[in-house]
Amino acid sequence: MYVARSAFALVAVLVLATGGARAQEVDPQWIGLALRAERQGQLPLALDYYRRILSLEPGDATALQGVERAFVRLGMRDSVALYAARAIEAAPRNPIPREIAFRSAASQGRDSVEVVVRGWTAAFPGSARPYQLWSFWLAQHGFTNDARQVLIEGQSWVGEVALAPDLARFLMGTGEWVEAAVQWRIVVEDNGGLVATGATGLGQAPVSAHDQIVERLLEGGPSQPTQWLAADLLARWGRPAEAWAVLDAALPDDRAVAVALLLRFADQATRMVGPGGWRARGYALERLAGLSSGDAAEQARLGAARAFTEAGDLAAARRQLDHLAGTLQSPNEDAAAAMAGFIRLLSDAGRVDEAEERFDEWLPRLGPGDAADLREHLAWARVMQGELDRAEALLGDASSVRADAVAGWVALYRGELGQARQRLRAAGPYADSRQEATERAAMLVLLERIEAERLPELGRGLLEALRGDTAKALLELERAAARLPPEGGRSEVLMLASDLAAGIADHQRAEALLLGALAADSSGPAAPAAELRLARVYAVTGRRTDAAQRLERLILAHPESAVVPQARRLLDQVRGAIPQS
């Protein structure tokens, strides 16, 4: 009896859900009740309300989408097809039922999907959507060639532009990068706003395809957006000079668009490695400054000056700063930072006179930190040129840690050893880089061994070594060693000279200097290091037996020395190279 009543009730509901209820109207509350029931997980109740609505309004898109969601969650997707078919019949110009019908058919197989798609394309001959979904379904199910053909067929009906992004993505997925570039060209020529999207996709192409992609994009008189795309790709691929050349030739008359392109390119250039990227950034910002005014123009030109400075392009950096010099009359931190970088670049390039002239000109605008740093930088540049008086004048009475370090070296190169000790000690172990601090500490160790307050020969030798004239440096250092007592620094100075001789592969002279160092003080603190250096000279020149003897003597005579571990490693190497008898 219960089964019969249930069946009768079901029939009654179906009757009501069809023609028998046509006289009724949709209650506005039903959709709200349906959505609430769906949110609360009461799917049968939600379905009841959605069905009521669809029984009266088969084309209601909201109810139709609700029915689909509920059936899918209940694992009954096939049940959606009937409602989608009724909705299509009731509202043939509504695309939503078509998509729902497609999704329902997608679970039934290829033939069912194709029937839905053909009906859809017939009803909407200008719509790209059915071709997109159909191609995607085919590709997902392994029908790659058919998926491609669907998109190509679709282009013949709805136009190339509508399906070009889909075909481009499909071709990228199959590794057909050059063909994909053709499709992206179609896309960006229609909508320049999609250049970044195209570049993101094509940017993943392998290096082997880069040249062909750019060639295909630029062939046959490309549009400006296509050139923007090519420039974007070249920038992504680390080819800044080519990228800038392409973009520069394609900047539009529309100022807002040109500014956006230049800003994007300048940002990309910061991620390129090397001076080429900095130079390209400088060109873009220089052009941007020309399209801007006021603070925006100043900031762009300052950025260009910094970029050209990083690229080592002195002429271009000067061009920007000269342009700014007449407009920035008040102190400006950005301008000062740009000029400070330019002055450093000039001094590093050996153009110290020009750097110092710029420094004097901009000194009133520089902050205290930049001013002090540049004084020390310029002073060191004068030292490198051998102009110790000019270096000292630049430092003046500066008392910073960095100034003490530079002043200490200046005093040393003058041969004023007492003053050098004082200033280098004052600089301490923390000024500058670790390497520079280590060099200062090593020099202080040498100076502590020398009791003399003045030794001009030592200063001249060290200065010539700094400037790269090893021959003169060796002569002066040997003269300095001759003026020192055997146990008062002579050994250390001769070892220093031997390092210079070994550096230019003058092993004979290095050997003589080291033998002289050991003769001067064979048991002092420098002796183990001299023995190790001499063994290295022997090893390099093929005298492995002599090297081994020296190393064995070192290890036995100075077992507590810090150089013993190095001596043991070298001894193992030397012994390994000596044939066993």
C-alpha positions in Angstrom: 0.0 0.0 0.0 2.8 2.4 0.9 4.6 1.8 -2.4 1.4 2.4 -4.3 0.8 5.7 -2.5 4.4 6.8 -3.1 4.1 6.0 -6.8 0.8 7.9 -6.9 2.4 10.9 -5.2 5.3 10.8 -7.6 3.0 10.8 -10.6 1.1 13.7 -9.1 4.3 15.7 -8.7 5.3 15.0 -12.3 1.8 16.0 -13.5 2.1 19.2 -11.5 5.6 19.7 -12.8 4.4 19.7 -16.4 1.4 21.1 -18.1 -1.0 20.6 -15.2 0.5 23.5 -13.3 0.7 26.0 -16.1 -1.9 28.2 -14.5 0.3 28.8 -11.5 2.9 31.5 -11.1 6.4 31.3 -9.7 6.4 32.3 -6.0 9.2 35.0 -5.6 10.2 33.3 -2.4 11.0 29.9 -4.0 14.4 30.9 -5.3 15.5 32.2 -1.9 14.2 29.1 -0.2 16.0 26.9 -2.7 19.3 28.7 -2.3 19.1 28.6 1.5 18.3 24.9 1.4 21.3 24.3 -0.9 23.6 26.2 1.4 22.4 24.2 4.3 23.1 20.9 2.4 19.3 20.1 2.2 19.7 19.1 -1.5 16.3 17.2 -2.0 14.5 20.3 -0.6 16.5 22.6 -2.8 15.7 20.4 -5.8 12.0 20.6 -5.0 12.0 24.4 -5.1 14.2 24.6 -8.3 11.9 22.1 -10.0 8.8 24.1 -9.1 10.3 27.1 -10.7 11.4 25.2 -13.8 8.0 23.6 -14.2 6.6 27.1 -14.6 9.6 28.8 -16.2 11.8 26.2 -18.0 14.2 28.9 -19.2 14.9 30.4 -15.7 18.8 30.5 -15.7 19.2 30.7 -11.9 17.0 27.7 -11.2 18.6 25.8 -14.0 22.0 26.4 -12.6 20.7 25.4 -9.2 19.3 22.1 -10.5 22.7 21.4 -12.1 24.6 22.0 -8.9 22.3 19.9 -6.8 22.3 17.0 -9.2 26.1 17.1 -9.5 26.5 17.0 -5.7 24.1 14.1 -5.6 26.0 12.2 -8.3 23.1 12.5 -10.8 24.6 14.7 -13.5 22.8 12.8 -16.2 19.5 14.0 -14.8 20.3 17.6 -15.8 20.0 16.9 -19.5 16.2 16.9 -19.5 16.0 20.3 -17.8 18.6 21.8 -20.1 16.7 20.5 -23.2 13.5 22.1 -21.9 15.3 25.4 -21.2 16.8 25.5 -24.7 13.4 24.9 -26.2 11.9 27.6 -24.0 14.7 30.2 -24.4 16.7 29.3 -27.5 18.6 32.6 -27.4 19.9 32.1 -23.9 23.5 30.6 -24.0 23.4 29.4 -20.3 21.3 26.3 -21.0 23.6 25.5 -23.9 26.6 25.4 -21.6 24.7 23.3 -19.1 23.7 20.9 -21.8 27.3 20.7 -22.9 28.5 19.8 -19.4 25.8 17.2 -19.1 26.7 15.7 -22.5 30.4 15.7 -21.6 29.9 12.8 -19.3 28.1 10.8 -21.9 30.7 10.7 -24.6 31.9 12.3 -27.8 28.8 11.8 -29.9 26.6 13.4 -27.3 28.9 16.4 -27.0 29.0 16.9 -30.7 25.2 16.9 -31.0 25.0 19.6 -28.4 27.8 21.7 -30.0 26.3 21.5 -33.5 23.0 22.7 -32.1 24.7 25.5 -30.3 26.8 26.7 -33.2 23.7 26.7 -35.4 21.7 28.8 -32.9 24.7 31.1 -32.2 26.7 31.2 -35.4 28.9 34.1 -34.2 29.8 32.6 -30.7 33.3 31.3 -30.0 32.2 29.6 -26.8 31.1 26.2 -28.2 34.3 25.9 -30.2 36.4 26.7 -27.1 34.6 24.1 -24.9 34.5 21.5 -27.6 38.2 21.9 -28.4 39.1 21.8 -24.7 37.1 18.6 -24.2 38.7 16.9 -27.2 42.2 17.8 -26.0 41.5 16.6 -22.5 40.4 13.2 -23.9 43.5 12.8 -26.1 41.9 13.9 -29.4 44.7 16.5 -30.0 44.4 16.8 -33.8 40.7 17.1 -33.7 40.9 19.7 -31.0 43.2 21.8 -33.2 40.8 21.4 -36.2 37.8 22.5 -34.1 39.5 25.8 -33.3 40.6 26.3 -36.9 37.1 25.5 -38.1 35.7 27.9 -35.5 38.0 30.7 -36.8 36.6 30.3 -40.2 33.1 30.9 -38.8 33.5 33.5 -36.0 36.8 35.1 -37.2 40.4 34.6 -36.3 40.5 37.1 -33.4 37.8 35.4 -31.3 39.7 32.1 -31.1 43.3 33.2 -31.5 44.0 33.2 -27.8 42.7 29.6 -27.4 44.6 28.4 -30.5 47.7 30.1 -29.2 47.5 28.4 -25.8 46.8 25.1 -27.5 49.8 25.4 -29.7 52.1 26.4 -26.8 50.9 23.3 -25.0 51.9 21.1 -27.9 55.3 22.9 -28.3 54.5 24.7 -31.5 55.9 28.0 -30.4 56.3 29.7 -33.7 52.7 28.9 -34.8 51.6 30.1 -31.4 53.4 33.4 -32.0 51.4 33.9 -35.2 48.2 33.6 -33.2 49.4 36.0 -30.5 50.2 38.4 -33.2 46.5 38.3 -34.3 45.4 38.8 -30.7 47.6 41.8 -29.9 46.9 43.5 -33.2 43.3 43.5 -32.2 43.9 44.4 -28.6 47.2 45.9 -27.5 46.2 45.5 -23.9 46.9 41.8 -24.1 50.6 42.2 -24.9 51.6 41.2 -21.4 49.4 38.1 -21.5 51.0 37.1 -24.8 54.5 37.7 -23.5 53.9 35.7 -20.4 52.9 32.7 -22.5 55.5 33.0 -25.3 58.1 33.9 -22.8 58.3 30.2 -21.7 59.5 29.1 -25.1 62.8 27.3 -25.3 65.9 29.2 -26.3 66.0 27.4 -29.6 62.7 29.0 -30.7 63.4 32.6 -29.6 64.9 33.9 -32.9 62.1 32.3 -35.0 59.4 33.7 -32.7 60.8 37.3 -32.9 61.3 36.9 -36.7 57.7 35.8 -37.2 56.3 38.6 -35.0 58.3 41.3 -36.9 57.9 40.1 -40.4 55.8 41.9 -43.0 55.3 45.3 -41.4 54.0 44.5 -38.0 51.7 46.7 -36.0 52.9 48.7 -33.0 51.4 46.2 -30.5 53.1 43.3 -32.2 56.4 45.2 -31.9 55.6 45.8 -28.2 55.2 42.1 -27.8 58.5 41.4 -29.5 60.2 43.9 -27.3 58.7 42.4 -24.2 59.9 39.0 -25.1 63.4 40.1 -25.9 63.6 41.8 -22.6 62.4 38.7 -20.8 65.0 36.7 -22.6 67.8 38.9 -21.5 68.5 40.7 -24.8 68.1 44.4 -23.7 69.8 46.2 -26.6 67.5 44.5 -29.1 64.5 44.9 -26.9 65.0 48.6 -26.6 65.7 49.1 -30.3 62.4 47.4 -31.1 60.4 49.3 -28.5 61.9 52.7 -29.3 60.9 52.3 -32.9 57.3 51.5 -31.9 56.4 54.0 -29.2 52.9 55.3 -29.9 51.8 59.0 -30.2 49.4 58.3 -27.4 51.3 59.7 -24.4 49.6 57.6 -21.7 50.2 54.4 -23.6 53.8 55.3 -24.3 54.4 56.1 -20.6 53.0 52.8 -19.5 55.2 50.9 -22.0 58.3 52.8 -20.9 57.6 52.2 -17.2 57.0 48.5 -17.9 60.2 48.2 -19.9 62.3 50.1 -17.3 61.0 47.7 -14.6 61.9 44.7 -16.8 65.4 46.0 -17.4 66.2 46.0 -13.7 65.9 42.2 -13.8 68.4 41.9 -16.6 72.0 41.0 -15.6 74.9 43.2 -16.7 75.5 46.7 -18.0 73.3 46.1 -21.1 70.2 45.9 -18.9 71.1 49.1 -17.0 71.8 50.9 -20.2 68.4 49.9 -21.7 66.7 51.0 -18.5 68.5 54.4 -18.8 67.3 54.9 -22.4 63.7 54.1 -21.4 63.8 56.5 -18.4 65.4 59.2 -20.5 62.6 58.9 -23.0 60.1 58.8 -20.2 61.6 62.1 -18.8 61.0 63.7 -22.1 57.3 62.7 -22.0 56.8 63.9 -18.4 57.0 67.2 -16.5 57.7 68.4 -13.0 58.7 65.9 -10.3 57.9 63.0 -12.6 60.4 64.2 -15.2 63.0 64.8 -12.6 62.6 61.4 -11.0 62.8 59.7 -14.4 65.9 61.6 -15.3 67.5 60.8 -12.0 66.7 57.1 -12.5 68.2 57.3 -16.0 71.4 58.9 -14.5 71.7 56.1 -12.0 71.1 53.4 -14.6 73.7 54.9 -17.0 76.1 55.1 -14.1 75.6 51.4 -13.3 76.1 50.7 -16.9 79.4 52.6 -16.9 78.2 54.9 -19.6 79.8 58.2 -18.4 78.6 60.3 -21.3 75.0 59.3 -21.0 75.0 59.7 -17.2 76.6 63.2 -17.6 73.9 64.1 -20.1 71.2 63.4 -17.5 72.9 65.2 -14.6 73.8 68.2 -16.7 70.1 68.5 -17.6 69.2 68.3 -13.9 71.9 70.7 -12.7 70.0 73.7 -14.0 66.7 72.7 -12.5 67.6 71.3 -9.1 68.6 74.4 -7.2 67.5 73.2 -3.8 69.0 70.1 -2.0 67.5 66.9 -3.3 68.4 63.5 -1.9 67.7 61.6 -5.1 69.8 64.0 -7.2 72.6 63.9 -4.6 72.6 60.1 -4.7 72.7 60.0 -8.5 75.6 62.5 -8.6 77.5 60.7 -5.9 77.3 57.5 -8.0 78.5 59.4 -11.0 81.4 60.9 -9.2 82.5 57.5 -8.0 82.3 56.2 -11.5 84.4 59.0 -12.8 87.1 58.4 -10.2 87.1 54.7 -10.8 87.6 55.3 -14.5 90.7 57.4 -13.7 89.0 60.7 -14.5 89.8 62.0 -11.0 90.1 65.7 -12.0 86.6 65.7 -13.4 85.3 63.8 -10.5 86.8 66.2 -8.0 85.4 69.2 -10.0 81.9 67.7 -9.9 82.4 67.0 -6.2 83.2 70.6 -5.5 80.3 71.8 -7.6 77.8 69.5 -5.8 79.2 69.7 -2.3 76.6 72.1 -1.0 73.8 69.7 -2.1 75.4 66.5 -0.7 74.5 65.1 2.6 77.2 64.7 5.3 77.4 61.0 4.7 77.8 61.2 0.9 80.2 64.1 1.2 82.5 62.2 3.6 82.3 59.0 1.6 83.2 60.8 -1.6 86.1 62.6 0.0 87.6 59.3 1.0 86.8 57.7 -2.4 88.5 60.6 -4.2 91.4 60.5 -1.9 92.0 56.9 -2.6 91.7 57.6 -6.3 94.5 60.2 -5.9 96.6 57.6 -4.0 96.2 55.2 -7.0 97.6 58.0 -9.2 100.5 58.4 -6.8 99.3 61.9 -5.8 99.7 61.6 -2.0 99.6 65.4 -1.4 96.3 65.7 -3.2 94.9 62.7 -1.3 95.9 64.3 2.0 94.3 67.6 1.0 91.1 65.9 0.2 90.9 64.1 3.5 91.7 67.3 5.4 90.9 66.9 9.1 88.3 64.1 8.6 88.2 61.8 11.6 85.9 59.0 10.4 87.0 55.4 10.6 87.2 55.2 6.8 89.2 58.4 6.7 91.6 57.0 9.3 92.1 54.0 7.1 92.9 56.0 4.0 95.1 58.4 5.9 97.0 55.5 7.4 97.8 54.1 4.0 98.8 57.6 2.7 101.2 57.9 5.6 102.6 54.4 4.9 103.1 55.2 1.3 105.0 58.4 2.3 107.2 56.2 4.5 105.9 57.7 7.7 105.6 54.4 9.6 104.9 55.9 13.0 102.0 57.9 11.7 100.8 54.9 9.6 100.6 52.7 12.7 98.6 55.3 14.6 96.0 55.9 11.9 95.6 52.2 10.9 95.1 51.2 14.5 92.5 53.9 14.8 90.6 52.5 11.8 90.3 49.2 13.6 89.1 45.9 12.2 85.6 47.0 11.1 86.1 49.7 8.5 85.4 48.8 4.9 85.2 45.2 3.7 86.6 42.1 5.4 89.3 41.9 2.8 90.4 45.5 3.4 90.3 45.0 7.2 92.5 41.9 6.8 95.0 43.7 4.6 95.2 46.5 7.3 95.7 43.9 10.0 98.5 42.2 8.1 100.3 45.5 7.4 100.1 46.4 11.1 101.8 43.1 12.0 104.6 44.0 9.6 104.9 47.6 11.0 105.0 46.3 14.5 108.2 44.3 13.6 109.8 47.5 12.2 111.1 49.8 14.9 111.9 52.7 12.5 109.6 55.7 12.4 110.4 56.5 8.8 111.3 54.3 5.9 110.6 56.0 2.5 111.9 53.0 0.5 109.2 50.8 2.0 106.5 53.4 1.3 107.6 53.8 -2.3 107.8 50.0 -2.8 104.3 49.5 -1.4 102.9 52.3 -3.5 104.4 51.0 -6.7 103.1 47.5 -5.9 99.6 49.1 -5.4 99.8 50.8 -8.8 101.0 47.6 -10.5 104.6 48.4 -11.2 106.1 45.3 -9.8 109.7 45.9 -11.1 110.0 49.2 -9.3 108.3 47.8 -6.2 110.8 45.0 -5.9 113.7 47.4 -6.1 112.4 49.7 -3.4 111.4 46.8 -1.1 114.9 45.3 -1.4 116.4 48.7 -0.5 114.0 49.0 2.4 115.0 45.5 3.6 118.7 46.4 3.4 118.1 49.3 5.8 116.5 47.1 8.4 118.2 45.0 11.1 118.0 41.2 10.5 115.5 40.7 13.3 113.8 44.0 12.9 111.5 43.5 9.9 114.0 42.6 7.2 112.8 39.1 6.9 109.1 40.2 6.6 109.9 42.8 3.9 111.9 40.3 1.9 108.9 37.9 2.2 106.6 40.6 0.9 108.9 41.2 -2.0 109.0 37.4 -2.7 105.2 37.3 -3.0 105.4 40.0 -5.7 108.1 38.2 -7.6 106.1 34.9 -7.4 103.0 36.8 -8.6 104.8 37.6 -11.9 106.3 34.1 -12.1 109.9 35.3 -11.4 110.5 32.2 -9.3 114.3 32.6 -9.3 114.0 36.0 -7.7 111.4 34.8 -5.3 113.7 32.0 -4.2 116.6 34.4 -3.7 114.4 36.8 -1.6 113.1 33.9 0.6 116.6 32.5 1.2 117.6 36.0 2.2 114.7 36.2 4.6 115.6 32.9 6.2 119.3 34.0 6.4 118.2 37.2 8.2 116.1 35.4 10.8 115.8 31.6 10.6 114.1 31.1 14.0 111.9 34.2 14.3 108.1 34.3 13.9 108.3 34.8 10.1 110.6 31.8 9.5 107.8 29.1 9.2 106.0 31.2 6.6 109.2 31.8 4.7 109.9 28.0 4.7 106.4 27.3 3.4 106.7 29.9 0.6 110.1 28.6 -0.4 108.7 25.0 -0.6 105.9 26.3 -2.8 108.5 27.9 -5.2 110.3 24.6 -5.3 107.1 22.7 -6.0 106.0 25.0 -8.8 109.4 24.8 -10.5 109.5 21.0 -10.3 112.0 20.6 -7.5 109.8 18.3 -5.5 112.5 16.7 -3.5 113.8 20.1 -2.3 110.2 21.1 -1.5 109.7 17.9 0.5 112.9 18.5 2.5 111.9 22.1 3.3 108.4 21.0 4.4 109.7 18.2 6.6 112.1 20.7 8.3 109.4 23.2 8.8 107.1 20.6 10.5 109.8 19.3 12.8 111.3 22.7 13.7 108.0 24.6 14.2 105.4 22.0 15.2 103.2 24.7 16.9 103.2 27.1 13.9 99.8 28.0 12.3 101.2 27.2 8.9 101.9 23.5 9.7 98.5 22.3 8.4 99.2 23.9 5.1 102.7 22.4 5.1 101.3 18.9 5.6 98.8 19.3 2.7 101.5 20.5 0.4 103.9 17.7 1.6 101.2 15.1 0.7 100.8 16.7 -2.7 104.6 16.8 -3.3 105.1 13.2 -2.2 102.3 12.0 -4.4 104.0 13.5 -7.4 107.5 12.0 -6.6 107.9 8.5 -8.2 108.5 5.8 -5.6 111.8 3.9 -5.9 
